Amino acid sequence: MMVTLLRKELREQWRSNRLLVVAAVLVAMGILGPLTARYMNEMLGSIPGTPEGLEAVLPPPTAELAVSELADNLAQFGLILALLVPMAAVVGEKTSGTAALTLSKPVSRGAFLAAKLLALVVTFGLGISLAVGAGYAYTGMLFAWLPVGGFAQLAGALLIYLLFYASLALLASTLMRSQLAAAGLAFGLALALGVFGTLPAVGTLLPSALLAWGRSAASGVPIELPWKALVTASLLIPGLWAIGWAALRRQEL
């Protein structure tokens, strides 16, 4: 039954072009990172009226800068996608009546919600893999070929980070009665986490702490894995699903 539900979700991701959009946006950002690092100084220098000495202030184009641009692009644009893609996952089906039709069959609400989470894992896993692969290729061609294992670690860190926020958006879609309310709740929670994440005691616990580790690994300068952030993400992703499942069980569809 779970396989059937997952296939249904993946077909919906494909038919609605969400899978294609996620992959296209992330790959574009993955390519843009190394390109920006390599050519930004030259582009600014060629613009008439650019203040003298600006190029000396800007960081020199290096492989490390390319990795930093790559990681920042994927984290920022990936976060937006992670909040938008699951926005209608549950509330959209509730308002259209599709959820009631699906759950009228011998399908548990837990399996219904788990299939949606697994589809997000596949969608963002594919998108991040392609994007980091493209970023690795462009970094190698424009700068130097860095250890591929480090880029694999960066991809893993980004995937966990995005899945946390996708799980948050999926929970919002389960709790709310409209897509607009779900979007407001998801973005509000993400904003609150961003604010609290600036506190050192809190920031080390959030999945965003994994990004610095992944960035350093891809640059060839590995640092200690932030275990607290990894444990937090490992608990919160299924925990958010469990909260959504408990809420969905009490809802009349």
C-alpha angles and dihedrals in degrees: 000000000000091000090052092049092047091051089051091052093047091049088052091049089053098043093048090048091235091125091050094045093050092049094044096048094045094046090049090052091046091056094041094057098066092036091054092048092050103043108022095093092049092047093051091047092054094053112099113241096026108152114256114254094025092117090056090056095049118085114261117254107265138153089253091056090049090054091048092051090046094051094045093049094049093045094049101042092034090056091055091050092046090056097042104041098060093039095103097026095110107005091051091056092044093054094044094046094240092117093055090049093050094046092048085074122071091284122128120223089235092057090045091056095038091056090055092051092048090050088055089051090054094044097049093035090057093043095049093045092053093043096049090044090054091046091050092051094048092045089052094047095045101036124357138320106258124194109292090215090065091055089050088056090049090052091051093049092049092048093052091046093051094043090056091057092040088055089050091052091046089054090050090051089052095049101043131074097217138035091240092055091046091052092048093050094046095049091042092054091046090051092049091051090049091054095046090044090068088070107091094221091054100035093063090058098050124090089244087075087071091066095070089051092050092046092052092047092052090049090056094249104104120198131191115292111253095237094181091059092046092050091047092052092045090055100038100049094059089033092059089048090052092051090050091048092051090050093046091053090061096047124098110226 
